[in-house]
Amino acid sequence: MFKALVIAANEKTVEFGSLLAVARAEARKREHSQDNPPILALRFLAELNVYVAVYQVADVPREIGTSG
């Protein structure tokens, strides 16, 4: 499954390495994981002045009747 993060552009997010580090850290927090999910794409959308990072997580089948 693919998920995306939106990263607002500012003076701290000018280098690609910094953006990648932010994307990895936020994806790890969001997925409650110790490992960094793989970042598959990192794109700048000039019309919105934001970066979008797409990452992949493993599909985990849910049991019927459980919410998540």
N, C-alpha and C positions, 0 to 999 in steps of 0.2 A: 504494500500500500504506500502511496506517495502522500506526503504532507508538505505544507509550505509555511515559511515564516516571512514576515515583513519586517525589514530593518530600516528604521528612519536614518537618512543620511545626515551626518553632522561632521564636525571637525575631527572627531576621534575615529570615524569610519572612512578614512580616505585610502588606506592601503588594503590591498586584497587579503593579506594575511590577517589583518585585524577583523575584517568582515567575516572571513572564514572561521576565525576563533569565536566570534560572537554567535554565528550561526550554529556551530557545533555545541557550544555551551547551552544555548537556548533550546536546541533540539533535545539535548540530553536531559535538561530539566523537565521539559514538556513530557518526555517519555518515561521519566523516573528511572533512568538507566545509568549504570556506571560507565558504559562504553559510549563512544561517540557514534551516533547514526551516520551513515555515509551521506555526505552532501553531494547531490548529483548535479545540481545546477545553481549558479549564483548570477543573477542578472540585475542590471540597473534599469529602472523604468524612469526615464527623464521627465516624462509628463507628470509623474506623481512625486518625483524626487525621493524614491525609496528603492531599496534593494529587496529582491525576493530570492529566498534560498529554498530549494526543493530538496527534501531528504526522503529516504526510504526506511520504512519500519516493517518488521515481519508481521504478516497477518496472523492474528491469534484468534482461533475460533472461539466464539462465546457460547456459553451454555444457555439453553432456553430458560427464560425467566430471570436472568441476571442483567443488571444494568451496568453500564460502564462508561 
